[in-house]
Amino acid sequence: MAEIPALTVVKLRKMSGQGMMDCKKALEEAEGDVEKAMGLLRKKGLATLAKRTERETTEGAVVSKAGPGRKEVAMASLCCETDFAANSDAFISAAESLADCTLVCPAEQGVGNLLETIVNGKKYNDILTEAVSKTGEKMQVADYIRYKLDGPGVIGVYIHFNKKVGTMVHIATGSDGEAAAMQQTAVDIAMHITAAKPMALDKDGVNPEVIEKEKEIAAAQIKNKPADIVAKIVEGKMKKFFADNCLLEQQFVKDDSKTIRQFLSEAAKQAGGTANIKRFARFEVG
């Protein structure tokens, strides 16, 4: 066939973000048809995904985006295989599109819903496939959630400097004025969650199976003692377990003289009202 015009190659490169040689090869295979060539480049990305399906994605980034007035805030994580890919233009662009996508997704959670969402004129799944074809690495969205205020309150977000860990927390307040005064409190608690990794808000939120397993482990460590002594020791160990793993009972990382419950209560009083943590999410890449 005739030589592919350089302008056509440049056009496809701008559309796809692929290298000039990859674009030229795709156009030659598609006999100059730009749309067919785009399809071939997407197939290249899908083939890469299929070939590398068993590879681990332990690098990547947590992203977040807020809507007007921070009444709605979303967070998601995008993972890839290597740090090199995570720092590439293709990955960074895909991560930025992912952040945009979180606020327009019809559902407030579920990675599958996010992948089908259209952003910048494309399904996010197609954007991801194009990024894969550019980097040659497997990429996947690992987590997604969006919080929407259903009354007075504040949504705090903290993403660690390495972008590999992020947290979002929803705090309900008595009024919008109190919420405005507690913006930094919400960020501080989100930062605490990022560092302390609580498994639940309080002991009522801990999986009963986990509690029973911890009790069994504690009892097994002192099984030769009298039953009443065993019961007291197990009770003490469980109290410590809850203090270590339940957000409200954890010692605040910025001031270990108080628990998160106490820190929140003091902040609420200073704001002129009361506050309670409704929910939180913590995402970690790798």
N, C-alpha and C positions, 0 to 999 in steps of 0.2 A: 504494500500500500504506500501512498504518498507520505512524505515526511510530515510528522505532526508539527503544526506551527508552534513556534515558541510561545506566542501569546496564549494559545490554548493550554499549554502546559502550565503557564503562570496562573491562568484562571483556575485550573483544577487545584493547583498548589494553594491558592488563596482560599478556595472552598473547603479543602480537606486538611490543610496544615501539614501535608506530607512532604517529603523531600522531592526535589525536582526529578531525580531518576525514577523514583517509585511512581510518580505521576505520569512520566513519559511512558514507562512500561505498561501502566494500566490503560493509558490512551491508545497505545499501539494494539493491545489485546482487544480493546473495545472499538477498534477501527475509527478512532477519533470522536466517538460519542462520549461527551463529558458525563452525562448522567449514568451511563453504563460503567464508565471508569470509576465514578464515585461508588457505585455498587460493588465493584471489584475490590476497591480499597477497604470497604466495610467488611467484605467477606474475608479479607486478609486479617482483619482484627478478630473476627469470629473464629477463624482457624487458629489464631494464636491463643485465644481463650480456651478452645477445645483441647489444644495440644498441651497447655500448661495447667489444666484443670486441677491437678493434684498438687501443684506448687503452693507453698505457704505464702500468705500475704501478711508479713509482719511489719511492714513499713507503711507510711501514709500520713494522714492528717485528719484531725477533727475540725469541722467547720460549723459556724453558727451564723444566723442572720435574724434580725429583728424587724418586725413590721412597724407601721406608724405608731408613735407613742409607746412603743415596746409593749403593746397590748397582746401581741402574739410573737413568740420567739421559737425558733426551731434550731435543731442541732443534728448533725449527721457525721459519719466517719467514712472516709474513702481510703481503701488500702491497696497496696501494691507490693511487689516482691523485694525491691531494693531501695536503699536511701537515694541512690543515683536517680532512679525513676521518680521518686517522690519530690526531687528538686528540679525536675525537668519542666519546661514550659507547658508540655502537653498535660502533665499531671496537675500543675497549678491551675491551668485553664479549666480542666475538668472539675477540680475542687471548687472553683469559683462558680461554675455553672450549677454544681450540686447545691451550694448554699442558696442560689437563686431559686432552685427547684423546690427546696424545702418549704418555702412560703406560698407556693402556688399548687402544691400537691393537694388533691381533693381529700385525702385521708391524713389524719394527724399522727399516724404511725404505720409501720410496715414497709420494708424495703421494696417489696414487689410493687406497691402502689407508687413509690417514688420513681422507680425505673420506667414506669409507663407514663409519667407526667411529661407534658410538653413544655419546654422552656427554650426561649430564643428560636422558636420555630421547629424544634426537633424534640423527639422523645429522648429523655435522659439516657436511656439504654443505648441509643444510637451514638450519642455524644461520648459515652463511655467506650463503646466499641472502636470509635475513631481514635480515641486516646490510646487504646491498647495497640492499635495498628501502628501508631507512631513510636511507642516505646518498646514494643516487642515483649512487654511483660503483662502478666495477668493483673487485672485491677477489679475490685469489687466494692460495692457499698455494703458496709458491715452493719451499720446502725442508723436509725432515723427516728426522731420523735419531735413533735411540735406541741408546745403549751400555749393555751389561750386563756387569758384572764376571764373569769366568769363573775367578777365582782372586784371591789377594791383590792389591790395587791401589787406585787412586784415580782418579776422574773429575773433572777440573777444568773449570769453566765460567767464562767471562768475557763479559759483554755490555757494550758501550760505553755511556756515559751517554746517548747519543742513541738507543739501542736499535736502530740501523740495522746494526750489525755485532756478531756473536757467534761465539764459538769454544768447542768442546768437545774435550778431549784425554783419552785413556785411558793411564795410566801403570801398568805392571805392577811389583809389588814382591815381595820375598822373603817377607814376612809381613804380617799385618794391622797389627802394631805399627809397621812401617816405613811402611805406607800412611798411618796416622794422623799420623805425623810429617811426611809430605810433602804434606799438604793444601794449604798455602800455595804450595809449589813448583809444584803442578799448576795453581793459579790464575795464578801468575806466568807460567808457560809458555803458558797459554791467552791471557793478555793479550798476550804477545809475538807469538803467531800472529795475533791480531787486528790488530796494528800492522804486522807484517813480511810478511804474506801469502805464506808459503812455498807452493810448488807441490807439494812432496813431502817425505817424512821424510828421505830421503837420495837419492843419485844413482841408486840402483837403482830408486827409485820414479818417476823422471822418464820420461815417455813417450819411447821411442827416436826417434820422429819429431821430437820437439822438440829432442833432442840433436843429431841430424843436421842439422837446420835451423840451429841455433846454430853448428855447426862450419862449415857452408857460408858463413854470414854472416861469421864470423871470418876464414876463408881468403880470401874475396873482398876483404876490406879490405887484404890484404897480398899479393895474387896475383903481384906482380912480383918478389918476393924468391925466393931459392933454396928448393928443396923442404924441405931439412932445417930451415932457418930458419922457414919457414911452419909446419912441424909443431910446433916448439917454441913458437912464438907462439900457435898454436891451442890447444895443451895448456894454456898459461898462462891464456888467456882462458876456457877451459872450467872450469878450477879456480876462477876468479873467479865464473863463472856458477853453479856448484854452491854456492859459499859464499854467494851472494846469494839463492838460491832453494830450497835444501834446509834444512829446519828444524834438523837437528843441527849443521850447519856455519855457520848464521847467528850473527852477533854478538848477544848477548843485549841487548835494548833497555834494560834497567835497569842493565846493566854491560857496556859494549862491550869490556872487557878480556878477556872470556871468551866462548866459544861456548855455545850451548844444550847441546851434548854435555858440555862441561866443567861448566856450571852444574848439570846433572842429576846428573852423577857426584859432584860435591862434596856436593850435597844428600842423595844416597843414602848416602854415607859417614857423614854426620852423623846420619842416621837409623839407621845400624848395618847397612847391607846394600847391595844393588844395586837398580837400577831401569832400566827401558827403556820408551820410548814405543811403544805398540802401534799407535795410530791417532789421527787428529784430523780435525775437520771445521770449516770456517769458512764462515759464511753472511753475506752482505751484501745489504741491501735496495738496489735501484737499480743 
